Structures are given as C-alpha cells and as structure tokens.
C-alpha cells in the first residue's frame, strides 16, 4: 500500500514560501500541498487576498476591479520570500496578466458575475463568471496565485494544488474541504493517507498567542473536536467543522496531524475513523 501525505497550508502561513516548501520537501513519499490564498498581518500592511478579490468581483467600475489586481500583485511581489526569487516574481506577473485580462473582458463584454448560495441558502464567498464557455472563480484566483508560486519552487510542480475546487467553493473554509477531498480520493484509490495541517501553532486549549498559560494538546480523537473545545477554543482553527464532519461521515481511516511552524516538536495527532487506534490521552476542557 502506498503512503500519501496531504499537506494543508493556511493563508497566514502560505506567504512563508521557503518554510512551507522545506517542510513539504522533508517528506520522501508521495505528497500534495493544498494551498489557501495568501494573507498578511493587517498590523504590518498585509492584505487578505480573498477579501480583495471579493471586493473586485463586486466592484462597479473597471478602475476599482483592476486596482484590486494591482494591489494583490504589489503586495505579493514584496513578500520577502517571493521578492528574493526571480522565478516567483515571474509567476506573480503571469497571474497579474491573467487577472487583468479577466476583468477587462468582464467590463468589455458586460459579463455577469454570479454569487451562488451555500447549501443552507446563505450567500457564499464564491463569485463566478463564464468566459469562453469556461466558468472561472474570481474568489478562487487567490488560491490560483498561491498555486503558481509554489509550482515555480517545488521540485515537483504537481505537488502544489489549489485549495479551490468548484465542488467546494461554496463552503466555509473551502480549502479545508479540498484537502479532505484529496485525502478521501487517495484513500479510495488504496493509499494510506495522512493530512498534515501546517499552522503557526498545534492544538491548544486556548489561543497561545493570547494566553501564555494555554496548554498543548498532543492528541484528540476526530469525533471529539465537536465537543472537547469550548467555543472559540483553538482547535477550531485546525479544520473547519464542516470539513471535520466530511471526514467523519466518509468512514475512511485518516490521521490528521497539526504541525506547528513555531515549534516543530509540537504535533497534535487526530485520528479519524480508526478502530483500535484512537487517541490514548483524550483531552477534555473543564467547563
């Protein structure tokens, strides 16, 4: 049986191209890297790529839409790990060219942008436009940018996977769902699958960035994530709860590891659907 590791890099970590690519490169087996759209620290002149693209999709003027593409381009080009690599600058420039083309055609041809609802009827963040018979997600252009950047630096470009899929785009935390789908599909093809979620922190009983007394959680069962952490507890930052439910209902045995980029020795193990291999040290938070 082949081993398959699905890495998932969140938007806060994906700008750290050197760090993330080196963590993935340490795996000698088959692996894929599912990428969220990049976002920076707002206190340090950072931007949220997805939010800027949503604003562009809703812009009433060509100038506003094109300015959004330029804003993303300029910020991304100046991310330290990207600014230092000509090949990554070229990847960003290619994305810019495509982004400008998409919005110029939207305004030139007066194309309609639609915003599909989620399953519960609420508006999603996805914004779709049909160009030459192909449906393009404007929101998903953020993940497309991350994908082209990592494809330009990873030893195997095919390892980099956009966190946007048409079938996940209307969900909350859709890149988490994409990682889960990659894992489920790999398992159904006969692979032994693990998901490694790359985060600043592993699982804690509260946010360690705000609480110096937060306690590290070494392992917890997948079905306990729903109830073991109080609302706002840091486990909710691991995977969107809808993605957790998708893993549980799949019935497929998958181990999720939450790997800290701050402290590589801290890894939280979360087994899903594994009879006889449940977490041995369950962690419960007092009410």
C-alpha positions in Angstrom: 0.0 0.0 0.0 1.4 3.4 -0.9 1.5 6.3 1.5 0.1 9.7 0.7 0.5 12.8 2.7 -1.8 15.8 2.1 -0.3 19.0 3.4 -2.6 21.9 4.0 -1.1 25.4 4.3 -3.4 28.1 5.6 -3.4 31.7 4.3 -1.4 33.0 7.2 1.4 30.5 6.5 1.4 30.3 2.7 3.4 33.5 2.3 6.3 31.8 4.1 7.3 30.1 0.9 10.7 29.0 2.0 9.4 27.5 5.3 6.4 25.7 3.8 8.3 24.3 0.8 11.1 23.0 3.0 8.6 21.3 5.4 6.9 19.6 2.5 10.2 18.6 0.9 11.2 16.7 4.0 8.6 14.0 3.1 10.2 11.3 0.9 6.9 9.7 0.0 4.1 10.9 -2.3 2.7 14.2 -1.1 0.5 17.1 -2.2 0.3 20.6 -0.9 -3.2 22.2 -0.8 -2.9 25.9 -0.6 -5.1 28.7 0.7 -5.0 32.2 -0.7 -2.2 34.2 0.9 -2.9 36.8 3.5 -0.7 39.0 5.6 -0.7 40.6 9.0 -3.0 43.6 8.8 -0.9 45.3 11.5 2.1 45.1 9.2 0.4 46.4 6.0 -0.7 42.9 5.0 -3.8 42.1 3.0 -6.3 39.3 2.8 -6.1 38.2 -0.9 -9.6 36.6 -0.8 -11.3 39.7 0.6 -9.6 41.9 -2.0 -10.8 39.6 -4.8 -14.4 39.5 -3.5 -14.4 43.3 -3.5 -13.1 43.3 -7.1 -15.9 40.9 -8.1 -18.4 43.3 -6.5 -16.8 46.5 -8.0 -19.0 48.7 -10.0 -16.1 50.2 -12.1 -13.3 48.8 -14.2 -10.8 51.0 -12.4 -11.7 49.6 -9.0 -11.5 46.0 -10.2 -8.2 46.5 -11.9 -6.8 48.3 -8.9 -7.6 45.3 -6.8 -5.5 43.1 -9.1 -2.6 45.6 -8.9 -2.9 45.7 -5.1 -2.6 42.0 -4.7 0.3 41.9 -7.2 2.2 44.7 -5.5 1.8 43.2 -2.0 2.7 39.6 -3.2 5.7 40.7 -5.1 7.0 42.3 -1.9 6.5 39.3 0.3 10.2 38.6 1.4 10.4 35.0 0.3 8.9 36.0 -3.1 10.8 39.2 -3.6 14.1 37.3 -3.4 13.3 34.8 -6.2 13.0 36.0 -9.9 11.1 32.9 -10.8 8.5 33.6 -8.2 8.3 37.3 -9.4 7.6 35.9 -12.9 4.9 33.7 -11.6 3.2 36.6 -9.9 3.5 38.7 -13.1 1.8 35.9 -15.1 -1.0 35.8 -12.6 -1.4 39.6 -12.9 -1.7 39.4 -16.7 -4.4 36.9 -16.4 -6.3 38.8 -13.7 -6.3 42.0 -15.7 -7.5 40.1 -18.8 -10.4 38.5 -16.9 -11.7 41.9 -15.5 -11.2 43.7 -18.8 -13.3 41.1 -20.5 -15.9 41.3 -17.8 -16.3 45.0 -18.4 -15.8 45.0 -22.2 -18.4 42.2 -22.7 -20.6 43.1 -19.8 -20.4 39.6 -18.4 -22.5 38.7 -15.4 -20.9 37.6 -12.2 -22.9 35.3 -10.1 -22.7 34.5 -6.4 -24.0 31.0 -5.6 -25.6 30.2 -2.3 -24.4 27.7 0.2 -26.5 24.6 0.9 -28.2 26.4 3.8 -29.3 29.2 1.4 -26.9 31.8 2.7 -24.6 33.6 0.2 -21.2 32.0 -0.3 -17.9 33.9 -0.9 -17.6 32.4 -4.3 -18.0 34.6 -7.4 -18.2 33.0 -10.8 -18.0 34.3 -14.3 -18.3 32.4 -17.6 -15.6 33.3 -20.2 -15.4 31.4 -23.5 -17.6 28.7 -22.1 -15.5 28.1 -19.0 -16.6 29.1 -15.5 -13.9 31.0 -13.6 -14.0 31.6 -9.9 -12.8 35.2 -9.1 -12.6 34.3 -5.4 -10.5 31.2 -6.3 -8.0 33.3 -8.2 -6.3 33.8 -4.8 -5.6 30.1 -4.5 -4.5 30.1 -8.1 -1.9 32.7 -7.3 -0.5 30.6 -4.4 -0.5 27.5 -6.7 1.6 29.1 -9.4 4.0 30.5 -6.9 4.6 27.1 -5.3 4.7 25.3 -8.6 7.6 27.5 -9.5 9.6 26.5 -6.5 8.7 22.9 -5.5 10.9 20.1 -7.0 7.7 18.5 -8.4 5.3 21.3 -9.5 2.4 18.8 -9.5 2.6 18.7 -5.7 1.1 22.2 -5.4 -2.7 22.1 -5.5 -5.2 25.0 -5.4 -7.4 25.0 -2.4 -10.3 26.0 -4.6 -12.4 23.4 -6.3 -15.8 24.0 -8.0 -17.4 21.4 -5.7 -16.0 23.0 -2.5 -16.1 26.7 -3.5 -19.4 27.5 -1.8 -18.4 26.0 1.5 -17.0 27.8 4.5 -13.3 27.2 4.7 -13.4 25.6 1.2 -9.6 24.9 1.0 -10.0 22.6 4.1 -12.7 20.7 2.2 -10.4 20.4 -0.8 -7.7 18.9 1.4 -10.3 16.5 2.8 -11.4 15.5 -0.7 -7.8 14.9 -1.8 -7.4 12.6 1.2 -10.7 10.7 0.7 -9.9 10.2 -3.0 -6.4 9.0 -2.2 -7.8 6.5 0.3 -10.4 5.2 -2.1 -7.5 4.6 -4.6 -5.8 2.4 -2.0 -3.4 4.8 -0.3 -2.7 5.1 3.4 -3.5 8.8 3.9 -2.4 11.4 6.4 -3.3 15.1 6.4 -0.7 17.4 7.8 -2.2 20.9 8.7 0.6 23.4 8.8 -0.2 26.1 11.3 1.6 28.6 13.5 0.6 26.5 16.5 -0.6 23.0 17.1 -3.7 22.3 19.1 -4.0 24.1 22.4 -6.9 24.5 24.9 -7.0 28.2 24.1 -5.2 30.6 21.7 -1.5 30.5 22.7 -0.9 33.9 21.1 -3.2 35.5 23.7 -2.9 33.1 26.6 0.6 32.3 27.9 -0.9 29.5 30.0 -2.5 27.7 27.1 -1.9 24.0 27.3 -0.7 21.9 24.3 -3.0 19.1 23.3 -0.9 16.2 22.0 -3.8 14.1 20.7 -7.5 14.1 20.4 -10.0 11.9 18.5 -11.6 13.4 15.4 -15.2 12.9 16.8 -14.2 14.8 20.0 -13.4 18.0 18.2 -17.1 18.9 18.1 -17.4 19.0 21.9 -14.0 18.9 23.6 -13.1 22.5 23.0 -15.1 25.5 24.2 -16.4 27.8 21.6 -13.5 29.9 20.3 -11.1 27.2 21.5 -8.0 26.9 19.4 -9.0 23.5 17.9 -11.5 25.3 15.7 -8.5 26.7 13.8 -7.4 23.2 12.8 -10.1 22.4 10.2 -13.4 23.9 9.5 -16.0 21.9 11.4 -17.8 21.1 8.1 -14.6 19.5 6.9 -14.3 17.6 10.1 -17.9 16.3 9.5 -17.0 15.3 6.0 -14.0 13.2 7.3 -16.2 11.5 9.9 -19.0 10.7 7.6 -16.7 9.3 4.9 -15.8 6.4 7.2 -12.3 6.4 5.8 -9.4 6.0 8.3 -7.3 9.2 8.1 -4.9 10.6 10.6 -4.7 14.4 10.8 -1.5 16.0 12.2 -1.5 19.6 13.2 2.2 20.7 12.8 3.4 23.8 14.4 5.7 26.0 12.4 6.8 27.9 15.5 7.8 24.7 17.3 8.3 21.7 15.0 8.4 19.3 18.0 4.7 20.1 18.7 2.4 17.9 16.6 -1.2 17.1 17.5 -2.4 13.7 16.4 -6.1 13.5 15.4 -7.2 10.0 14.2 -10.5 9.7 12.3 -12.4 6.5 11.9 -9.7 4.3 13.2 -11.0 1.4 15.3 -8.4 0.3 17.8 -6.1 3.3 17.1 -7.9 6.0 18.9 -6.0 8.7 20.8 -4.9 7.3 24.1 -4.7 10.6 26.0 -8.0 12.3 25.4 -8.0 15.9 26.4 -11.1 17.5 27.9 -11.5 21.1 28.9 -13.3 21.9 32.1 -16.5 23.8 31.8 
